[in-house]
Amino acid sequence: MIQRKRLQIVGLACLLGALSLHPAMSAFAAWTKVNGIYTDSSGTAIAGVAARGIDVSHWQQSINWDAVAADDIQFVMLGTRYNNAVDPFFQSNASKAAEAGLKVGAYIYSYATTTQMAEQEADFVLNLIKDYPISYPVVFDVESSEMSALSPSELSAVINAFCKKIRAAGYYPMVYANDYWLTNKIDMSSVNYDVWVAWYDVRHSYSNAAMWQATNSGSVSGISGNVDINFAYKDFSSLIPANQWRNIGGNWYYYKDYEMQKGWINDGNGWYYMGEDGTPRRGWMQLGGKYFHLDESSGKMTVGWFRDSSSSKWYYLKDDGALAYGWQQVDGKWFYLGTDGAMMTGWLKSGDTYYYMKSDGSMATGWLTIDGAWYYFNPNGELLRGWADIGGSRYFIGTDGKMTTGWKEIDRYWYYFGTDGKMAVGWRLVDGRYYYLDNEGKMKTGWQQIDGGWYFLSPEGKLRVGWQQIDGSWYYLGEDGKMRTGWQQVKGLWYYLGQDGKMLTGWQKIDNEYYYLYTDGRMLTGWLNDNTGNRYYMSTSSGRMIRGWRQIDNSWYYFNSSGHMVKGWLRENGKYYYLDPSTGVMASDCSRVIDNVTYTFDQNGVCQNETNSMSGVTTAEPGTASSGSGMGTPGSGNSEAGSGPSGISGQTSPGNSESSGSAGNSGAPGSSTGGSAPGSSGTSNAPGSSSGTGTARPGSGSSDSEDHYTIEPGLTGGPGR
């Protein structure tokens, strides 16, 4: 490869020319394969060889490449320049060597002393090799006397400038130099490219070489004279793709099997049309009577929809790339393309039928909004009017084709159409109020039983909620509007509503327990007095009327089966107790003069004296404890663990004693039914089917001390009777 040296050996090459036309002689047994192993001039095996090749230029003149390929040569490196022009044998050698099956690389003997000169040499090489099947590295030959004057860092910069441009174009760059230059004249620490080392007859000392030029006196069939023999240590076929795009001089080229392609090509991602110069065509192209569009940037053939930036019009290119015209069905949609291929949009009229081509050009079917109004087109694209049953819903469409929304009176009935145009049925929230529309869409008023629950709707159709007085009776319609029955806690107060939903007042026996509901319906708790002088105690935790023993504010009391607080002497299970005639408090852990007799009572209230002289003794009645109250006797520490009004769950245990509290201020006897949208589950009888009328608005009474309340006597057969 060393050109000046080659000038010196031309004579020898001519003398040996005749020998090259014959099989290699024993004098040239070195650098050949013997028993499957390549050996050097000393007969030593060369390790790691992937392929054997040669490098040639104009010095070798005409070459028989078929003969070369048959002589165990797998690759050739071709010189590209001679006398500052293209090597006159390069084109012929590149084509014929590739045809003979050899891998083809290229090199340039460099004179560059600046990075700019190196880039110019790279451009020279690229402009030449782009038209040929280069399948091996492109090499920068570093050995000229001009380059010898550069410092190691300057020389490395020149090398990198060349190799960087070669790599950017899609080729595989490599550096050629001899052992001495690589060790002493080039800063190889800054060069990150493969090396082709030249060192003749003996092994090179440079490590990690990718290729070795082992001799310049080799002999190969088909070549007159000596030729450089090279050994590649890498399989470049795995490093250099056979099919790839390359950018050379700002133009893209596509190579398949290392050959530049022309005409239609497919790179695996799409089709391109490569001109005679190998570059991709772009824009509109007429070919064979058809129009095609090739991407303005990449040249890739357009398939499917395309928007021409110059006209802003849309076109459709079929699967073969040809421009489409007229009606076209694309992905299940219909489009109309004019005589120029441009997609049509907007209203289209055919006879008396209107169609609408949407902004994407597709023919409208189904619902479509146009200028803020909704229209419906049947599956054939025809515009509909009047009543329409669509998708299981009913709509009303005007004569102008626009869909109706909101309230609409039709044939003396009111209907409501949602913002989606669907005729509403069932519950509907409109402007913050609920309405109910039957299965025909008609708005309902008055009492309505819906999904097992009762609701009341005003004459305007609005759902009533909360406390409502209807036909003289009070009802509680929850936050969801459903009429409530049974126990209900409202704003911390308990009420009881009959099966017909009417609020109850006065004494009520519920689940075998007695409760007192004030005139405004709220359940009272604590001490109560009736107008006959009887005193009662209603559990502060559950509201139940207390019977039997009860510890209240650390004092013990006894209530008979009618709930009356007992005073004076009480006999129970053979024991005697004394209850203060004024307060009803049980005497305990004390002595007391009663009827001029001193009596002593232990800490449980049991009288310790003889009982013969006692008068006015009340005998405790069996079964006076409230059902499930867990009653005990004085001193047992027991008291009612209420669970809210009868049948209401969730009550917290009040502990071991009662606190008298204020009447009407209950604890948390139970949880109330939470409000939700109308239509939640629950059942009741028809409203108005039972007696009982509240005379005051629920919850309107005061919550003063118990002395404020004078209640009616107990029910017949119940408390106070």
Residue pairs with C-beta under 8 A, 6 or more apart in sequence:
1 55
1 57
1 79
1 107
1 109
1 141
1 143
1 176
1 198
1 213
1 216
1 228
2 143
2 198
2 216
3 109
5 216
6 59
9 216
9 226
10 59
12 225
12 226
13 59
13 224
13 225
13 226
14 224
14 225
16 219
16 224
16 225
16 226
17 224
17 225
18 224
19 25
19 219
20 219
20 220
20 221
20 222
20 223
20 224
20 225
21 221
21 224
22 221
23 221
24 32
24 71
24 219
24 220
24 221
25 219
28 217
28 218
28 219
29 39
30 39
30 40
30 41
30 42
30 43
30 215
31 38
31 39
31 40
31 41
31 52
31 214
31 215
31 218
31 229
32 38
32 39
32 72
33 52
33 72
37 45
37 46
38 45
38 46
38 49
38 52
38 231
39 45
39 46
40 46
40 201
40 202
40 203
40 214
41 201
41 202
41 215
42 202
44 203
46 203
46 214
46 231
48 233
49 231
49 232
49 233
50 232
50 233
50 234
50 235
51 74
51 75
51 103
51 231
51 232
51 235
52 72
52 73
52 74
52 75
52 229
52 230
52 231
52 232
53 73
53 74
53 75
53 76
53 77
53 102
53 103
53 136
53 229
53 230
53 231
53 232
54 68
54 73
54 75
54 76
54 77
54 218
54 220
54 223
54 227
54 228
54 229
54 230
55 76
55 77
55 78
55 79
55 107
55 213
55 227
55 228
55 230
56 63
56 76
56 77
56 78
56 79
56 89
56 93
56 223
56 227
56 228
57 78
57 79
57 82
57 87
57 89
58 79
58 82
58 87
58 88
58 89
60 89
60 223
60 224
60 225
60 227
61 89
61 224
62 89
62 92
63 93
63 96
63 97
63 222
63 223
64 221
64 222
64 223
65 93
65 96
65 97
65 99
65 100
65 102
65 222
66 100
66 222
67 221
67 222
68 76
68 97
68 100
68 102
68 220
68 221
68 222
68 223
69 100
69 101
69 102
70 221
70 222
71 220
71 221
71 222
73 102
73 220
74 102
74 103
74 232
75 102
75 103
75 104
75 105
75 136
75 230
75 232
75 236
76 93
76 97
76 102
76 103
76 104
76 105
76 136
77 105
77 106
77 107
77 136
77 137
77 139
77 230
78 87
78 90
78 93
78 94
78 97
78 104
78 105
78 106
78 107
79 87
79 90
79 106
79 107
79 108
79 109
80 86
80 87
80 90
80 106
80 107
80 108
80 124
80 125
80 128
80 129
81 87
81 108
81 109
81 124
82 88
86 128
90 106
90 128
91 132
94 104
94 106
94 129
94 132
94 133
94 134
95 132
95 133
97 104
98 104
98 132
98 133
98 135
98 258
103 135
103 136
103 236
103 237
104 132
104 133
104 134
104 135
104 136
104 258
105 134
105 135
105 136
105 137
105 138
105 139
105 174
106 125
106 128
106 129
106 134
106 136
106 138
106 139
107 138
107 139
107 140
107 141
107 176
108 121
108 124
108 125
108 139
108 140
108 141
109 141
109 143
109 144
110 118
110 121
110 140
110 141
110 142
110 144
110 147
110 158
110 162
111 117
111 121
111 144
111 146
111 147
112 118
112 120
112 121
112 146
112 147
112 158
112 162
113 146
113 147
113 149
113 150
113 154
113 158
114 158
115 157
115 158
115 160
115 161
116 161
117 158
118 140
118 158
118 159
118 161
118 162
119 161
119 162
119 165
121 140
121 162
122 161
122 162
122 165
122 166
123 165
123 249
125 138
125 166
126 165
126 166
126 169
126 171
126 248
126 249
127 248
127 249
129 138
129 171
130 246
130 248
130 253
130 260
130 278
131 260
131 278
132 260
133 255
133 257
133 258
133 259
134 171
134 258
135 236
135 237
135 240
135 242
135 258
136 172
136 236
136 240
137 171
137 172
137 173
137 174
137 194
137 196
137 210
137 211
137 236
137 240
138 166
138 171
138 172
138 173
138 174
139 173
139 174
139 175
139 176
139 196
140 159
140 162
140 163
140 166
140 173
140 174
140 175
140 176
141 176
141 177
142 155
142 159
142 175
142 176
142 177
142 181
142 186
143 176
143 177
143 178
143 181
143 198
147 155
147 158
148 185
150 158
150 185
152 185
152 186
152 187
153 187
153 190
155 185
155 186
155 187
156 186
156 187
156 188
156 190
156 191
157 190
159 175
159 186
159 191
159 193
160 190
160 191
160 193
162 173
163 173
163 174
163 175
163 191
163 193
164 173
166 172
166 173
167 173
168 247
169 246
169 247
169 248
170 244
170 245
170 246
170 247
170 248
171 240
171 246
172 194
172 236
172 239
172 240
173 193
173 194
174 193
174 194
174 195
174 196
174 210
174 211
175 186
175 191
175 193
175 194
175 195
175 196
176 195
176 196
176 198
176 213
177 185
177 186
177 195
177 196
177 197
177 198
178 197
178 198
178 199
179 197
179 198
179 199
179 204
179 205
179 206
182 188
182 195
182 197
182 206
183 205
183 206
188 195
194 210
194 211
194 234
195 206
195 208
195 209
195 210
195 211
196 209
196 210
196 211
196 212
196 213
196 230
197 204
197 206
197 209
197 211
197 212
197 213
198 204
198 212
198 213
199 205
199 206
199 212
199 213
199 214
200 213
200 214
200 215
200 216
200 217
201 214
201 215
204 212
209 233
210 232
210 233
210 234
211 230
211 231
211 232
211 233
211 234
212 230
212 231
212 233
213 228
213 229
213 230
214 229
214 230
214 231
215 228
215 229
216 226
216 227
216 228
217 226
218 226
218 227
218 228
218 229
219 226
219 227
220 227
220 229
242 255
242 256
242 257
242 258
243 255
243 256
243 257
243 267
243 268
244 254
244 255
245 252
245 253
245 254
245 255
245 267
246 252
246 253
246 254
246 255
247 253
251 278
251 279
252 279
252 280
252 298
252 299
253 260
253 261
253 274
253 278
253 279
254 260
254 261
254 265
254 267
254 272
254 274
254 278
254 280
255 261
256 265
260 278
261 274
261 278
262 274
262 275
262 276
262 278
263 273
263 274
264 271
264 272
264 273
264 274
265 271
265 272
265 273
265 274
266 272
269 300
270 300
270 301
270 303
271 300
271 301
271 321
272 280
272 281
272 294
272 298
272 299
272 300
272 301
273 280
273 281
273 285
273 287
273 292
273 294
273 299
273 301
274 280
274 281
275 281
279 299
280 294
280 298
280 299
280 300
281 294
281 299
282 294
282 295
282 296
282 297
282 299
283 293
283 294
283 296
284 291
284 292
284 293
285 291
285 292
285 293
285 294
286 292
290 322
290 323
291 322
291 323
291 341
292 301
292 302
292 317
292 321
292 322
292 323
293 301
293 302
293 306
293 315
293 317
293 321
293 323
294 300
294 301
294 302
295 301
295 302
296 309
301 317
301 321
302 317
302 321
303 317
303 318
303 319
303 321
304 316
304 317
304 330
305 314
305 315
305 316
305 317
305 330
306 314
306 315
306 316
306 317
307 313
307 314
307 315
308 314
308 315
311 342
313 342
313 343
314 342
314 343
314 361
315 323
315 324
315 337
315 341
315 342
315 343
316 323
316 324
316 328
316 330
316 335
316 337
316 341
316 343
317 323
317 324
318 324
323 341
324 337
324 341
325 337
325 338
325 339
325 341
326 336
326 337
327 334
327 335
327 336
327 337
328 334
328 335
328 336
328 337
329 335
333 362
333 363
334 362
334 363
334 381
335 343
335 344
335 357
335 361
335 362
335 363
336 343
336 344
336 348
336 357
336 361
336 363
337 343
337 344
338 344
343 361
344 357
344 361
345 357
345 358
345 359
345 361
346 356
346 357
347 354
347 355
347 356
347 357
348 354
348 355
348 356
348 357
349 355
353 382
353 383
354 382
354 383
355 363
355 364
355 377
355 381
355 382
355 383
356 363
356 364
356 368
356 370
356 375
356 377
356 381
356 383
357 363
357 364
358 364
358 368
363 381
364 375
364 377
364 381
365 377
365 378
365 379
365 380
365 381
366 376
366 377
367 374
367 375
367 376
367 403
367 421
368 374
368 375
368 376
368 377
369 375
373 402
373 403
374 402
374 403
374 421
375 383
375 397
375 401
375 402
375 403
376 383
376 384
376 388
376 390
376 395
376 397
376 401
376 403
377 383
377 384
378 384
383 401
384 397
384 401
385 397
385 398
385 399
385 401
386 396
386 397
386 399
387 394
387 395
387 396
387 397
388 394
388 395
388 396
388 397
389 395
393 422
393 423
394 422
394 423
394 441
395 403
395 404
395 417
395 421
395 422
395 423
396 403
396 404
396 408
396 410
396 415
396 417
396 421
396 423
397 403
397 404
398 404
403 417
403 421
404 417
404 421
405 417
405 418
405 419
405 421
406 416
406 417
407 414
407 415
407 416
407 430
408 414
408 415
408 416
408 417
409 415
413 441
413 442
413 443
414 442
414 443
414 461
415 423
415 424
415 437
415 441
415 442
415 443
416 423
416 424
416 428
416 430
416 435
416 437
416 441
416 443
417 423
417 424
418 424
418 428
423 441
424 437
424 441
425 437
425 438
425 439
425 440
425 441
426 436
426 437
426 679
427 434
427 435
427 436
427 450
427 677
427 678
427 679
428 434
428 435
428 436
428 437
429 677
433 462
433 463
434 462
434 463
434 481
434 677
434 678
435 443
435 457
435 461
435 462
435 463
436 443
436 444
436 448
436 450
436 455
436 457
436 461
436 463
436 678
437 443
437 444
438 444
443 461
444 457
444 461
445 457
445 458
445 459
445 460
445 461
446 456
446 457
447 454
447 455
447 456
447 686
447 687
448 454
448 455
448 456
448 457
449 455
449 686
450 678
450 679
451 679
451 681
452 681
452 682
452 683
453 482
453 483
453 679
453 680
453 681
453 682
453 683
453 684
454 482
454 483
454 501
454 684
454 686
454 687
455 463
455 464
455 477
455 481
455 482
455 483
455 678
456 463
456 464
456 468
456 470
456 475
456 477
456 481
456 483
456 687
457 463
457 464
458 464
463 481
463 678
464 477
464 481
465 477
465 478
465 479
465 480
465 481
465 675
466 476
466 477
466 478
466 479
467 474
467 475
467 476
467 477
467 490
467 697
467 698
467 699
468 474
468 475
468 476
468 477
469 475
469 697
470 687
471 688
472 693
473 502
473 503
473 688
473 692
473 693
473 694
474 502
474 503
474 521
474 693
474 694
474 697
474 698
475 483
475 484
475 497
475 501
475 502
475 503
475 687
476 483
476 484
476 488
476 490
476 495
476 497
476 501
476 503
476 698
477 483
477 484
478 484
478 673
478 674
478 675
479 674
479 675
479 676
480 675
480 676
480 677
480 678
480 679
480 680
481 678
482 678
482 680
482 682
483 501
483 684
483 687
484 497
484 501
484 673
485 497
485 498
485 499
485 500
485 501
485 684
486 496
486 497
486 647
487 494
487 495
487 496
487 510
487 644
487 645
487 646
487 647
487 648
487 669
487 670
488 494
488 495
488 496
488 497
488 672
488 673
489 495
489 668
489 669
489 670
489 671
489 672
490 672
490 698
490 699
491 699
492 666
493 522
493 523
493 664
493 666
493 699
494 522
494 523
494 543
494 644
494 645
494 666
494 669
494 670
495 503
495 517
495 521
495 522
495 523
495 698
496 503
496 504
496 508
496 510
496 515
496 517
496 521
496 523
496 645
497 503
497 504
498 504
498 690
498 692
499 684
499 685
499 689
499 690
500 684
500 685
500 686
500 687
500 688
500 689
500 690
501 684
501 687
501 688
502 687
502 688
502 690
502 691
502 692
502 693
502 694
503 521
503 692
503 694
503 698
504 517
504 521
504 692
504 694
505 517
505 518
505 519
505 520
505 521
505 692
505 694
505 695
506 516
506 517
506 711
506 712
506 715
507 514
507 515
507 516
507 711
507 712
507 714
507 715
507 718
507 719
508 514
508 515
508 516
508 517
508 715
509 515
509 715
509 718
510 645
510 646
510 647
511 646
511 647
512 627
512 646
513 544
513 545
513 626
513 627
513 646
514 544
514 545
514 563
514 714
514 715
514 718
514 719
515 523
515 538
515 543
515 544
515 545
515 645
515 646
516 523
516 524
516 528
516 536
516 538
516 543
516 545
516 711
517 523
517 524
518 524
518 664
518 701
518 709
519 694
519 695
519 696
519 701
520 694
520 696
520 697
520 698
520 699
520 700
520 701
521 694
521 696
521 698
521 699
522 664
522 698
522 699
522 701
523 538
523 543
523 645
523 664
523 666
523 669
524 538
524 543
524 663
524 664
524 709
524 711
525 538
525 539
525 540
525 543
525 661
525 663
525 664
525 665
525 666
525 667
526 537
526 538
526 540
526 660
526 661
526 662
526 663
526 664
526 665
526 706
527 535
527 536
527 537
527 538
527 660
527 663
527 706
527 707
528 535
528 536
528 537
528 538
528 663
528 706
528 709
528 711
529 535
529 536
529 706
529 707
529 709
529 710
529 711
530 536
530 710
530 711
530 712
530 713
530 714
530 720
531 710
531 711
531 712
531 713
532 713
532 720
534 562
534 563
534 564
534 565
534 713
534 720
535 564
535 565
535 584
536 545
536 546
536 559
536 563
536 564
536 565
536 711
536 719
537 545
537 546
537 550
537 552
537 557
537 559
537 563
537 565
537 658
537 660
538 544
538 545
538 546
538 663
539 545
539 546
539 626
539 640
539 642
539 654
539 658
540 654
540 658
540 659
540 660
540 661
540 666
540 667
541 640
541 641
541 642
541 644
541 651
541 652
541 653
541 654
541 658
541 666
541 667
541 669
542 640
542 642
542 643
542 644
542 645
542 646
542 651
542 669
543 642
543 644
543 645
543 666
543 669
544 626
544 629
544 640
544 642
544 645
544 646
545 559
545 563
545 626
545 719
546 559
546 563
546 626
546 629
546 640
546 658
547 559
547 560
547 561
547 563
547 624
547 625
547 626
548 558
548 559
548 620
548 624
548 625
548 626
548 629
548 631
549 556
549 557
549 558
549 625
549 631
549 632
549 633
549 634
550 556
550 557
550 558
550 559
550 631
550 639
550 640
550 658
551 557
551 634
551 639
551 656
551 657
551 658
552 657
552 658
552 659
552 660
553 657
553 658
553 659
553 660
554 657
555 585
555 586
556 585
556 586
556 588
556 605
556 634
557 565
557 566
557 579
557 584
557 585
557 586
558 565
558 566
558 570
558 577
558 579
558 584
558 586
558 620
559 565
559 566
559 624
560 566
560 618
560 621
560 624
561 621
561 623
561 624
562 714
562 718
562 719
562 720
562 721
563 714
563 719
563 720
564 719
564 720
565 584
566 579
566 584
566 618
567 579
567 580
567 581
567 582
567 584
568 578
568 579
568 581
568 616
568 617
568 618
569 576
569 577
569 578
569 579
569 614
569 615
569 616
569 617
569 618
570 576
570 577
570 578
570 579
570 617
570 618
570 619
570 620
571 577
571 617
571 618
571 619
571 620
572 619
572 620
572 633
573 620
575 606
575 607
576 606
576 607
576 611
576 614
576 617
577 586
577 587
577 601
577 605
577 606
577 607
577 634
578 586
578 587
578 592
578 594
578 599
578 601
578 605
578 607
579 585
579 586
579 587
580 586
580 587
586 605
586 634
587 599
587 601
587 605
588 601
588 602
588 603
588 604
588 605
588 634
588 635
589 601
589 602
589 603
590 600
590 601
591 598
591 599
591 600
591 601
592 598
592 599
592 601
593 599
595 613
595 615
597 609
597 613
598 609
599 607
599 608
599 609
600 607
600 608
600 609
601 607
601 608
602 608
603 635
604 633
604 634
604 635
605 634
605 635
625 631
626 640
629 640
629 641
629 642
630 638
630 639
630 640
630 641
631 638
631 640
632 638
632 639
637 656
638 656
639 654
639 655
639 656
639 657
639 658
640 654
640 658
641 653
641 654
642 651
642 653
642 654
642 669
643 649
643 650
643 651
643 669
643 670
644 650
644 651
644 668
644 669
644 670
645 669
645 670
648 669
648 670
648 671
649 670
649 671
650 668
650 670
650 671
651 668
651 669
651 670
652 667
652 668
654 667
660 706
662 703
662 704
662 705
662 706
663 703
663 704
663 705
663 706
663 708
663 709
664 701
664 702
664 703
664 709
665 703
673 682
702 708
713 719
713 720
713 721
714 720
714 721
715 721
